[in-house]
Amino acid sequence: MSSSFDVIVIGGGFLGLSSAYELAKQGAQVLLLEAGDIGSGTSASCSGRAQVCEGHLDPLNIQLIVDGLQKHEVLEEELGQSYDWRKIGLYLIIRTQSSWDYWQNRAATLTMQGIPTQVVDQKTLQTAEPNMNTNGLLGAVHTVEGMINPLKFSLAYASAARKYGAVIQGHSRVTNFEMNKNRVVAVQTRNERYTCDKVAVMTGAMVSETLKLAGASLPVQYTHAEAVVTEPIPPMIFNNIEISDFYETIHGKQRAVAIGVHPDLHGSIDISEAVTVTDHFHKNVSAWGITALAKELIELYPFMSKVRVVRSWGRPTSFTPDEEPIIGWMPQLENVFVATSLVETITAVPILSEWMAMMMLDKNSPTSLDQFAPSRFTL
Ligand SMILES: Cc1cc2nc3c(=O)[nH]c(=O)nc-3n(C[C@H](O)[C@H](O)[C@H](O)COP(=O)(O)OP(=O)(O)OC[C@H]3O[C@@H](n4cnc5c(N)ncnc54)[C@H](O)[C@@H]3O)c2cc1C
């Protein structure tokens, strides 16, 4: 194996793997270094929803959603591997009048932008989800979103990247950068040293830690999110279900539960997320998290009190001060590209990765990503 590359991508999650694929497809010599197993970071913990209506509604984010959904329709064929892409109904349950009013406006805007969304009353919600306890609920936001298997999605990108010649390496934590002034000239793991022209830092919640190795910083923060999955059950939940004020519920709290429920293809129910503020990265779950999730879930779906949880996990989930992603070249460094903290990651990744690869290879991306530039926090 060559030890010199056009681009070294650090981080083997959705962002790193999709970028490695696009870079290799566009002709670059690529090495991806992942600290653990491929796709085992936050990407492994996610619910697999290709969300369409919860992010910012500016033109760029809308374009990423609309074009991203279209790309998913053909991406499995392009990558040569299935990741269980499918469409499914979404109901965001509305519990307060202010949320009802907010979503009336938002649903109209989304529909106008090509993402058909409506606010439905309690009776319609009950018809769609006959086993839900809708007492006290005002109704829900209804739309159709996409669904994938997160691990298969990561592995499909890894395998397609390898077919284009990319080297995708797990269990290779980057421990040091060798600098020449403000340029990274080599990347080191515990046992190896690789030289490169450019570096892409895509280490999710760990981006700040990784950038410190190059003497740079960005205000990427994270909280810790726990989730559980149940044994397979007969069909009792028919749509993706989430609370309409999901992000408001968790932000700024030391501990909070924001319920999201998703049936998988084999009948298991994926339940997220119990969130805690943490000062260090870890993958643990807590007695509090599982209990708090169960309590909220059983209130919503009383039959779930009889269903067994078979697995639980926890991962960091990152965000930036303005809740927009960070994507672009690091201003203080000559050859370091960074991407982290997307909101609708799965939906946007097929389009964004192509554009990011173009930027890294000094081509113009079809749409400017300037609004996500790291310089908004560093200048
Ligand atoms: C419970 C939960 C549910 C979610 N559900 C959804 C959902 O339904 N839809 C959606 O779109 N998003 C969802 N998300 C968010 C989504 O999971 C993330 O946005 C996405 O996985 C981030 O991908 P990433 O590639 O940026 O980061 P990661 O997947 O975390 O990848 C970064 C990788 O970098 C590696 N790394 C770190 N430091 C180093 C180093 N020094 N050297 C080498 N490697 C390193 C890590 O091991 C990690 O694998 C959810 C998140 C959580 C927590």
The ligand as an SDF file (V2000), in Angstrom:
LIG
                    3D

 53 58  0  0  0  0  0  0  0  0999 V2000
  -29.8090    8.3660   18.9380 C   0  0  0  0  0  0  0  0  0  0  0  0
  -29.5280    9.0900   17.6520 C   0  0  0  0  0  0  0  0  0  0  0  0
  -30.4190    8.9860   16.6040 C   0  0  0  0  0  0  0  0  0  0  0  0
  -30.1630    9.6540   15.3980 C   0  0  0  0  0  0  0  0  0  0  0  0
  -31.0470    9.4920   14.3720 N   0  0  0  0  0  0  0  0  0  0  0  0
  -30.7960   10.0790   13.1840 C   0  0  0  0  0  0  0  0  0  0  0  0
  -31.6690    9.8650   12.0790 C   0  0  0  0  0  0  0  0  0  0  0  0
  -32.6630    9.1550   12.1740 O   0  0  0  0  0  0  0  0  0  0  0  0
  -31.3620   10.4760   10.8950 N   0  0  0  0  0  0  0  0  0  0  0  0
  -30.2470   11.2610   10.7390 C   0  0  0  0  0  0  0  0  0  0  0  0
  -30.0180   11.7730    9.6420 O   0  0  0  0  0  0  0  0  0  0  0  0
  -29.3890   11.4670   11.7710 N   0  0  0  0  0  0  0  0  0  0  0  0
  -29.6320   10.8970   12.9750 C   0  0  0  0  0  0  0  0  0  0  0  0
  -28.7710   11.0760   14.0070 N   0  0  0  0  0  0  0  0  0  0  0  0
  -27.5750   11.9010   13.7750 C   0  0  0  0  0  0  0  0  0  0  0  0
  -26.5560   11.1150   12.9400 C   0  0  0  0  0  0  0  0  0  0  0  0
  -26.3340    9.8700   13.5660 O   0  0  0  0  0  0  0  0  0  0  0  0
  -25.2590   11.9020   12.8400 C   0  0  0  0  0  0  0  0  0  0  0  0
  -25.5280   13.1720   12.2740 O   0  0  0  0  0  0  0  0  0  0  0  0
  -24.2340   11.1960   11.9340 C   0  0  0  0  0  0  0  0  0  0  0  0
  -24.0920    9.8500   12.2740 O   0  0  0  0  0  0  0  0  0  0  0  0
  -22.9030   11.8890   12.0420 C   0  0  0  0  0  0  0  0  0  0  0  0
  -22.0310   11.2490   11.1460 O   0  0  0  0  0  0  0  0  0  0  0  0
  -20.5010   11.6330   11.1470 P   0  0  0  0  0  0  0  0  0  0  0  0
  -19.8560   10.8960   10.0520 O   0  0  0  0  0  0  0  0  0  0  0  0
  -20.3690   13.1210   11.1700 O   0  0  0  0  0  0  0  0  0  0  0  0
  -20.0000   11.1750   12.5990 O   0  0  0  0  0  0  0  0  0  0  0  0
  -19.7000    9.7090   13.1920 P   0  0  0  0  0  0  0  0  0  0  0  0
  -20.6170    8.6870   12.6960 O   0  0  0  0  0  0  0  0  0  0  0  0
  -19.5880    9.8670   14.6740 O   0  0  0  0  0  0  0  0  0  0  0  0
  -18.2730    9.3820   12.5960 O   0  0  0  0  0  0  0  0  0  0  0  0
  -17.1010    9.9800   13.0890 C   0  0  0  0  0  0  0  0  0  0  0  0
  -16.0810    8.8880   13.2680 C   0  0  0  0  0  0  0  0  0  0  0  0
  -14.8310    9.4770   13.5650 O   0  0  0  0  0  0  0  0  0  0  0  0
  -14.1140    8.5330   14.3490 C   0  0  0  0  0  0  0  0  0  0  0  0
  -12.9950    9.2260   15.0120 N   0  0  0  0  0  0  0  0  0  0  0  0
  -13.0460   10.1180   16.0390 C   0  0  0  0  0  0  0  0  0  0  0  0
  -11.7930   10.5310   16.3390 N   0  0  0  0  0  0  0  0  0  0  0  0
  -10.9450    9.8850   15.4770 C   0  0  0  0  0  0  0  0  0  0  0  0
   -9.5320    9.8960   15.2930 C   0  0  0  0  0  0  0  0  0  0  0  0
   -8.7030   10.6580   16.0420 N   0  0  0  0  0  0  0  0  0  0  0  0
   -9.0150    9.1000   14.3320 N   0  0  0  0  0  0  0  0  0  0  0  0
   -9.7960    8.3240   13.5440 C   0  0  0  0  0  0  0  0  0  0  0  0
  -11.1460    8.2880   13.6910 N   0  0  0  0  0  0  0  0  0  0  0  0
  -11.7030    9.0560   14.6380 C   0  0  0  0  0  0  0  0  0  0  0  0
  -15.1560    7.9930   15.3080 C   0  0  0  0  0  0  0  0  0  0  0  0
  -14.7670    6.7270   15.8160 O   0  0  0  0  0  0  0  0  0  0  0  0
  -16.3980    7.9390   14.4180 C   0  0  0  0  0  0  0  0  0  0  0  0
  -16.6390    6.6410   13.8990 O   0  0  0  0  0  0  0  0  0  0  0  0
  -28.9930   10.4410   15.2390 C   0  0  0  0  0  0  0  0  0  0  0  0
  -28.0960   10.5500   16.2890 C   0  0  0  0  0  0  0  0  0  0  0  0
  -28.3510    9.8830   17.4880 C   0  0  0  0  0  0  0  0  0  0  0  0
  -27.3550   10.0140   18.6030 C   0  0  0  0  0  0  0  0  0  0  0  0
  1  2  1  0
  2  3  1  0
  2 52  2  0
  3  4  2  0
  4  5  1  0
  4 50  1  0
  5  6  2  0
  6  7  1  0
  6 13  1  0
  7  8  2  0
  7  9  1  0
  9 10  1  0
 10 11  2  0
 10 12  1  0
 12 13  2  0
 13 14  1  0
 14 15  1  0
 14 50  1  0
 15 16  1  0
 16 17  1  0
 16 18  1  0
 18 19  1  0
 18 20  1  0
 20 21  1  0
 20 22  1  0
 22 23  1  0
 23 24  1  0
 24 25  2  0
 24 26  1  0
 24 27  1  0
 27 28  1  0
 28 29  2  0
 28 30  1  0
 28 31  1  0
 31 32  1  0
 32 33  1  0
 33 34  1  0
 33 48  1  0
 34 35  1  0
 35 36  1  0
 35 46  1  0
 36 37  1  0
 36 45  1  0
 37 38  2  0
 38 39  1  0
 39 40  1  0
 39 45  2  0
 40 41  1  0
 40 42  2  0
 42 43  1  0
 43 44  2  0
 44 45  1  0
 46 47  1  0
 46 48  1  0
 48 49  1  0
 50 51  2  0
 51 52  1  0
 52 53  1  0
M  END
$$$$
